[in-house]
Amino acid sequence: MHEMGVAQQMVNIAIASIPSDIVNPKVEKLNLRIGNLAAVVEDSLKFCFEIITKDTSLEGAKLVIEKVPVVVKCKACAHQWEVDGPVFTCPSCRDGAVEILSGRELEISSLELAD
Amino acid sequence: MEITIQKKVLEVNETMADKNRNYFREKGVFVLNMMSSPGSGKTETLCKTLKRIMPETRTGVIVGDICTRNDADRLEATGAAVVQINTDQFGGDCHLAAHLIDKAAREMTLDSLDLLIVENIGNLVCPAEFDIGENVKVVVLSVTEGEDKPLKYPLMFQVADAAILNKIDLLPYLDVDADLAVNNMKTVHPMMPVFKLSAKTEEGFDQWIEWLNGQIQAWKK
C-alpha cells in the first residue's frame, strides 16, 4: 500500500549513490533484495517506480528483484528452518520464540549504469 | 558499470525511529504502538484502558487517522493529552511513519508523562513494517474479523509483543471459535501473550492492565 513511498526512497538512494563526476548518467538496472515477509507488492512497486522515475536518470531502468526466503531460528533449541507459510512454531521442539534471520529485507544491492 | 549500494530502502525511517527512541528514553516515557484493522475497537479499548490507569500513570495519546478527529475527541474525554495526526484529507497514508510521531510528540509535554500510546492507522499490513521508536507493539483483533486473520497477516502478528482479542461479549451471537483465533495467533507467534477481552463490558481487562503496568515497571527499572 505504501509502494509509492518505497519507490521514492529507492530513487533518492539510487541518485545519491551515483558519483557526481558522471555526466548524464543513465541507470539500466536497479538490483533489489525483497524478503518474502516484507509488505511490498512487486507489481505495484514496479508500476510506481516506472511513474516516479520519469524525467530522472532512472527512467526506463529495469527493476531486478531477488526474493529472499523467510528463515528463522528457534530461540529454545536453535533449530533453523525456512518458513514457507504463516507457521512459526518450531518443527523440532514445538516451542520457543523465534528469531527472524531473513525475509524482512527491503534493500537496494546495486545499480548498473549504461556505458 | 555496476555501483554497489547495499542500503535499506526504509533506512530514513529506521534512523528517525532510533532518534525517537532516544528522545523518549531521555524524557522517561514508555511508548506503546497499538495496531489493528479498522473497526476492531482500538479506540474503545484505549478509552477503557485510560480510565483504569490514569491518573496514576500519566498518559498521552497520538492518534493517527486518514481523516477526521473523531477518535481524538473520544480519547480527550478521558482527560488524556491527545494529538491527532491526519495523514491526508483524502486518501492519505496507510501507516504512521517515524517522522510523523516525532512531529506529534514535540507538540506534547512529554516531561509530564509516563506513558505515550500511539493509536496507529487501522491496517494490518503497513504499520507492521514501520518502526516508530516504540517500546512495545500490541495488535488488536476483534472476534468479528474471523479466526484466520493472524494467518493472513502473519507479519503483524509476528512483530507484535502482545495481542488483544476484543469484542468477546459478541461470541454468543457469532459462529466464531475464539480459541481457534488464539491458536492461530500462537501459530504465527508461539510465545506471544494474548488477552481475550471486551472493551464494552471490560471482561478480561484485569490481565491486560496487569501486563501493561508490568511492561512499564520493568522498563523503568
Interface residues (C-beta under 8 A of the other chain):
Chain A: M1 H2 G5 V6 Q9 M10 I13 A14 S17 I18 P19 L32 L37 A38 A39 P86 V87 F88 T89 C90 D95 G96 A97 V98 I100 R104 E105 L106 E107 I108 S109 S110 L111 E112 L113 D115
Chain B: M1 E2 I3 T4 I5 Q6 K7 K8 V9 L10 E11 V12 D93 C94 H95 N123 V125 C126 A128 E129 P150 L151 K152 P154 L155 Q158 K186 T187 V188 H189 P190 M191
